Amino acid sequence: KFDRKNYFYADLPKGYQISQYDEPFAINGHIEIADRTSQIEASNTDKRQATSDKRIRIRRVHMEEDTGKLLHQGDSSLIDFNRSGVPLVEIVTEPDFESAQEVVEYLKKLQQIVRYLGVSDADMEKGNMRLEPNISLALGTSHVALGKNDKRQTTSELPPYKVEVKNINSFRFVEKAIEYEIKRQTEVLNEGKTPTQETRGWDEDKQKTVSQRVKEEANDYRYFPEPDIPPIRLSKSLISNLKSQMPELPDLKLARFIKEYNLPKYDAEILTREKEISDYFEESVRAGKTININPKQIANTIINKKINIETILPAELIRNIIESKKTQTLDEGKLEEIIDKVMKENAKAASDYKSGKENVIMFLVGQVMKASGLKLDANTVKEKIKKVLQ
């Protein structure tokens, strides 16, 4: 059901906001992100190999109407009412974050899911997605490992205050705002004081948060049921129907790409970041299947060549891969002549190879290809060079 949230502020001229209080649309969800703490603790810190996940719990998802937009200029504030009354969805997490970087990773994952679902473009420059971290610090927080999954959980109670930083419109700014607040609140706590519970804004020019208003407690809003909107009753069959219409979400697609196409996790993550790219990849795989172009070749081309999927169709991509695989031939005597010349010009590289530095062979292959001016088969050239060096 919908409720009226009563408060007076310049961006809410009617004195209340239509929102949801005790019965929101959704509760008790979660999103999984890479567990950065375990990554740091692990001996292998390569992100490509990280497998541990951390669960960020979602307390509630509710719908409410947007307020006006405040524009602060010096000592004055202007109000833009164009977005006032437009419905928005607010997603509220539990306090499960241990760093600003984890917050950014969660937000990027959330943006990805919203885009996959086609709910919104989640374009922050256009105001489609706004970020509002609530930051508070607890002294003496410890983490407890629970069982083999090492799920971390704070043993201290939540602090008696929180500071909300409103309307941030970039991942970079949200990271800066959180790190600034951690520093600012630490200084206040070290003085034996409790930070004021308030709403603050991020000032990019000054690289700091600035106070906007003292934050109210929930009971100060005098919530009561919205009289003009009756309760919404969702049947199990409707919910089931909606679920059946959902597309494959990023985590499932990632796991499928690794298993079905035998891709490394690193490649699969890049290809599934955006639904459009993942769709393009799969269409290219279908086009290449009949002529034995394997998925790994296609993935490498899309990732390494930074293919513009707007201008190059999947069929054209496959043609380009076929063309790139075609090689030219050179008279054997002429090839040996070029190799001899390259060996003399790169005597040190040849010497390094003979002394055991085998990776230098690819440098010599490149020099021979360059000197020939032709697109020769790299393996043929490599074997010829080895023969000469031996």
GUMIFI-299843 format. One line per field, with one value per residue (C-alpha): x negated, y, z negated. Coordinates in nm, 2 decimals. Each point is the difference from the previous one (the first is absolute). Example, Ala and Ser with C-alpha at 12.3 -4.5 7.8 and 13.67 -1.06 7.14 Angstrom:
<atoms>
X: (-1.23,-0.14)
Y: (-0.45,0.34)
Z: (-0.78,0.07)
</atoms>
This chain:
<atoms>
X: (0.00,-0.09,-0.05,-0.03,-0.34,0.05,-0.28,-0.06,-0.28,-0.04,-0.01,0.34,0.25,0.31,-0.16,0.02,-0.15,0.19,-0.23,0.02,-0.06,0.09,0.11,-0.25,0.00,-0.29,-0.21,-0.29,-0.19,-0.37,-0.27,-0.33,-0.33,-0.36,-0.13,-0.28,-0.11,-0.07,-0.17,-0.25,-0.06,-0.05,-0.36,0.11,0.15,0.07,0.36,0.04,-0.04,0.22,0.29,0.12,0.33,0.15,0.37,0.14,0.34,0.29,0.24,0.28,0.09,0.27,0.16,0.05,0.05,-0.31,-0.04,-0.12,-0.37,-0.20,-0.27,-0.24,-0.18,-0.20,0.24,0.30,0.20,0.21,0.27,0.09,0.34,-0.01,-0.06,0.23,0.26,-0.17,-0.01,-0.33,-0.12,-0.22,-0.21,-0.13,-0.28,-0.10,-0.33,-0.21,-0.28,-0.36,-0.14,0.09,-0.12,0.25,0.28,-0.11,-0.01,0.35,0.13,-0.15,0.16,0.33,-0.02,-0.08,0.30,0.24,-0.13,0.03,0.36,0.07,0.15,-0.21,-0.31,-0.14,-0.19,-0.13,-0.08,0.38,0.10,0.14,-0.20,-0.11,-0.22,0.06,-0.24,0.08,-0.33,-0.07,-0.30,-0.02,-0.31,-0.13,0.17,-0.12,0.07,0.08,-0.06,0.31,-0.07,-0.18,0.16,-0.16,0.30,-0.10,0.24,-0.05,0.02,0.06,0.34,0.07,-0.11,0.27,-0.02,-0.03,-0.09,0.17,-0.17,0.27,0.03,-0.35,-0.01,-0.32,-0.18,-0.32,0.18,0.17,-0.34,-0.15,0.29,-0.01,-0.38,0.03,0.28,-0.20,-0.29,0.23,0.20,-0.32,-0.13,0.33,0.01,-0.37,0.10,0.25,0.30,0.28,0.04,0.33,0.27,0.06,0.03,-0.30,-0.09,-0.32,-0.18,-0.22,-0.18,-0.10,-0.04,0.20,0.35,0.20,0.29,0.35,0.24,0.04,0.14,0.33,0.08,0.27,0.26,-0.04,0.14,0.35,0.07,0.36,0.16,0.04,0.38,0.02,-0.18,0.16,-0.23,-0.14,0.06,-0.24,0.10,-0.25,0.09,-0.07,-0.34,-0.08,0.10,-0.23,-0.29,0.05,-0.04,-0.33,-0.31,-0.31,-0.18,-0.37,-0.13,0.19,-0.12,-0.36,0.01,0.15,-0.26,-0.28,0.16,0.16,-0.27,-0.30,-0.10,-0.23,0.18,-0.18,0.14,0.35,0.01,-0.08,0.25,0.29,-0.05,0.26,0.29,-0.05,-0.36,0.09,0.28,-0.24,-0.25,0.25,0.13,-0.36,-0.05,0.30,-0.12,-0.35,0.11,0.06,-0.35,-0.18,-0.09,-0.01,0.15,-0.35,-0.12,0.32,-0.04,-0.36,0.09,0.29,-0.21,-0.35,0.11,0.27,0.26,0.27,0.31,0.21,-0.18,-0.13,0.26,-0.08,-0.02,-0.25,-0.20,-0.03,-0.11,-0.27,-0.12,-0.02,-0.20,-0.24,-0.07,-0.10,-0.38,-0.23,-0.28,-0.36,-0.27,-0.20,-0.33,0.12,0.14,-0.34,-0.17,0.23,-0.06,-0.38,0.03,0.22,-0.24,-0.30,0.20,0.12,-0.31,0.08,0.35,-0.14,-0.26,0.26,0.21,-0.30,-0.08,0.35,0.23,0.25,0.27,-0.23,0.09,0.33,-0.19,-0.21,0.32,0.14,-0.32,0.01,0.37,-0.08,-0.30,0.20,0.28,0.24,0.25,-0.19,0.10,-0.15,-0.06,-0.18,-0.23,-0.06,-0.11,-0.23,-0.17,-0.04,-0.17,-0.23,-0.10,-0.06)
Y: (0.00,0.37,0.24,0.37,0.11,0.34,0.26,0.36,0.09,0.23,-0.28,-0.14,0.29,-0.21,-0.10,-0.38,-0.26,-0.31,-0.29,-0.35,-0.07,-0.34,-0.19,0.08,-0.19,-0.23,-0.09,-0.23,-0.02,-0.02,0.06,-0.18,0.18,-0.11,-0.02,0.25,-0.07,-0.37,0.11,0.22,-0.28,-0.26,-0.07,0.03,0.35,-0.03,0.11,-0.23,-0.30,0.13,-0.24,0.12,0.19,0.23,0.04,0.35,-0.03,0.22,0.11,0.14,0.13,0.26,0.24,0.37,0.33,0.21,0.35,0.32,0.04,0.25,0.20,0.17,0.31,0.18,0.11,-0.06,-0.31,-0.05,-0.26,-0.19,-0.16,-0.18,-0.34,0.05,-0.27,-0.24,-0.36,-0.14,-0.33,0.02,-0.31,-0.01,-0.23,-0.13,0.14,-0.28,0.21,0.01,0.25,0.27,-0.24,-0.26,0.26,0.09,-0.37,-0.05,0.31,-0.11,-0.34,0.15,0.23,-0.30,-0.20,0.30,0.03,-0.37,0.01,0.30,0.19,0.31,0.12,0.08,0.29,0.21,0.30,0.02,-0.05,-0.36,-0.13,0.19,-0.13,0.08,-0.17,0.00,0.00,-0.07,-0.14,-0.25,-0.02,-0.34,-0.18,-0.36,-0.26,-0.36,-0.29,-0.22,-0.35,-0.09,0.28,0.26,0.23,0.32,0.15,0.30,-0.07,0.36,0.17,0.27,0.35,0.24,0.23,0.00,0.26,-0.01,0.15,0.08,0.00,-0.11,-0.06,-0.20,-0.30,0.20,0.27,-0.25,-0.16,0.34,0.10,-0.32,0.03,0.36,-0.08,-0.29,0.25,0.28,-0.23,-0.17,0.34,0.08,-0.34,0.04,0.32,-0.21,0.15,-0.16,0.13,0.19,-0.20,0.20,0.02,0.12,0.07,-0.06,0.31,-0.11,0.34,-0.01,-0.38,-0.02,-0.07,0.30,0.00,0.05,-0.08,-0.19,-0.35,-0.10,-0.33,-0.21,0.08,0.38,-0.06,-0.08,-0.28,-0.09,-0.20,0.19,0.06,0.05,-0.33,-0.33,-0.29,-0.20,-0.37,-0.22,-0.36,-0.29,-0.07,0.37,-0.02,-0.33,0.14,0.30,-0.23,-0.21,0.32,0.09,-0.03,-0.19,0.21,0.09,-0.26,-0.29,0.12,0.02,-0.35,-0.13,0.17,-0.16,-0.35,0.01,0.18,-0.11,0.36,0.13,0.19,0.32,-0.02,-0.10,0.30,0.25,-0.16,0.00,0.36,0.12,-0.20,0.14,-0.13,-0.34,-0.03,0.11,-0.26,-0.28,0.10,0.00,-0.35,-0.13,0.16,-0.15,-0.35,-0.12,0.09,-0.12,0.34,-0.08,0.23,0.08,0.15,0.21,0.11,0.10,0.20,0.19,0.07,0.07,0.18,0.20,-0.07,0.26,-0.21,0.29,0.00,-0.36,-0.27,-0.35,-0.15,0.27,-0.07,-0.37,0.10,0.22,-0.28,-0.24,0.27,0.05,-0.37,-0.01,-0.01,0.05,-0.22,0.08,-0.19,-0.20,0.14,0.35,-0.06,-0.14,0.30,0.24,-0.21,0.02,0.38,0.03,-0.21,0.22,0.32,-0.15,-0.19,0.06,-0.14,-0.31,-0.04,0.03,-0.27,-0.23,0.07,-0.12,0.30,-0.17,0.27,0.22,-0.22,0.19,0.33,-0.15,-0.14,0.35,0.15,-0.27,0.07,0.37,-0.04,-0.22,0.24,-0.29,-0.17,-0.32,-0.30,0.08,-0.37,-0.07,0.30,-0.10,-0.35,0.13,0.24,-0.28,-0.21,0.28,0.07,-0.37)
Z: (0.00,0.03,-0.29,-0.05,-0.14,-0.15,-0.02,0.10,0.23,0.30,0.26,-0.13,0.02,-0.09,-0.33,0.05,0.23,0.13,-0.10,-0.16,-0.37,-0.16,0.32,0.29,0.33,-0.10,-0.31,-0.10,0.33,0.07,0.26,0.01,0.06,0.00,-0.36,0.00,-0.35,0.08,0.32,-0.19,-0.26,0.27,0.12,0.36,0.04,0.37,0.04,0.30,-0.23,-0.29,-0.07,-0.34,-0.01,-0.26,-0.05,-0.03,-0.16,0.13,-0.27,0.22,0.34,0.00,0.24,-0.07,0.18,0.08,-0.15,0.16,0.09,-0.21,0.16,-0.24,0.12,-0.27,-0.28,0.22,0.10,0.31,0.04,0.32,-0.03,0.34,-0.16,-0.30,-0.02,0.24,-0.14,-0.11,-0.16,-0.30,-0.09,-0.36,-0.11,-0.34,-0.14,0.15,0.16,-0.13,0.25,0.25,0.28,-0.10,0.02,0.36,0.10,-0.14,0.18,0.33,-0.04,-0.08,0.31,0.21,-0.12,0.05,0.36,0.07,-0.12,0.23,-0.30,0.06,0.18,-0.35,0.16,-0.29,0.23,0.08,-0.36,0.07,-0.30,-0.31,-0.28,-0.36,-0.25,-0.37,-0.19,-0.37,-0.18,-0.29,-0.22,-0.09,0.29,0.04,0.27,-0.07,0.24,0.00,0.13,0.33,0.20,-0.23,0.00,-0.18,-0.25,-0.23,-0.37,-0.11,0.00,0.25,-0.10,-0.14,0.30,0.38,0.26,0.34,0.30,0.26,0.37,0.12,0.37,0.06,-0.14,-0.04,-0.20,-0.23,-0.07,-0.08,-0.22,-0.21,-0.04,-0.11,-0.25,-0.15,-0.06,-0.13,-0.23,-0.13,-0.11,-0.18,-0.17,-0.11,-0.18,-0.21,0.18,0.21,0.36,0.06,0.17,0.31,0.38,0.19,0.36,0.20,0.12,0.29,0.02,-0.36,-0.01,-0.32,-0.14,-0.12,-0.26,0.15,-0.28,-0.32,0.07,-0.15,-0.17,0.17,-0.26,0.08,0.34,-0.14,0.26,0.07,0.28,0.33,0.02,0.38,0.09,-0.11,-0.11,0.29,-0.01,0.19,0.06,0.01,0.36,0.10,-0.18,0.17,0.34,-0.05,-0.10,0.31,0.21,-0.15,0.23,-0.10,-0.26,0.01,-0.26,0.17,0.34,-0.12,-0.14,0.33,0.22,-0.20,0.02,0.34,0.20,-0.21,-0.06,-0.28,-0.27,0.10,0.36,-0.11,-0.25,0.28,0.24,-0.25,-0.14,0.24,0.14,0.35,0.02,-0.14,0.26,0.28,-0.11,0.00,0.34,0.13,-0.15,0.19,0.32,-0.04,-0.10,0.35,0.11,-0.32,-0.14,-0.37,-0.28,-0.14,0.33,0.01,-0.36,0.06,0.31,-0.18,-0.31,0.15,0.32,-0.20,0.27,0.05,-0.02,0.14,0.33,0.05,0.04,-0.14,0.35,0.10,-0.32,0.10,0.35,-0.15,-0.22,0.30,0.20,-0.29,-0.01,0.37,0.06,0.29,0.11,0.09,0.19,-0.26,0.12,-0.02,-0.35,-0.12,0.15,-0.20,-0.32,0.04,0.04,-0.31,-0.20,0.09,-0.09,-0.33,-0.11,-0.37,0.03,0.18,-0.27,-0.28,0.16,0.01,-0.36,-0.11,0.04,0.22,-0.02,0.22,0.30,0.05,0.03,0.28,0.17,0.00,0.16,0.27,0.08,0.01,0.23,0.24,0.04,0.02,-0.23,-0.06,-0.21,-0.34,-0.09,0.32,-0.05,-0.37,0.10,0.27,-0.24,-0.26,0.28,0.09,-0.36,-0.07)
</atoms>
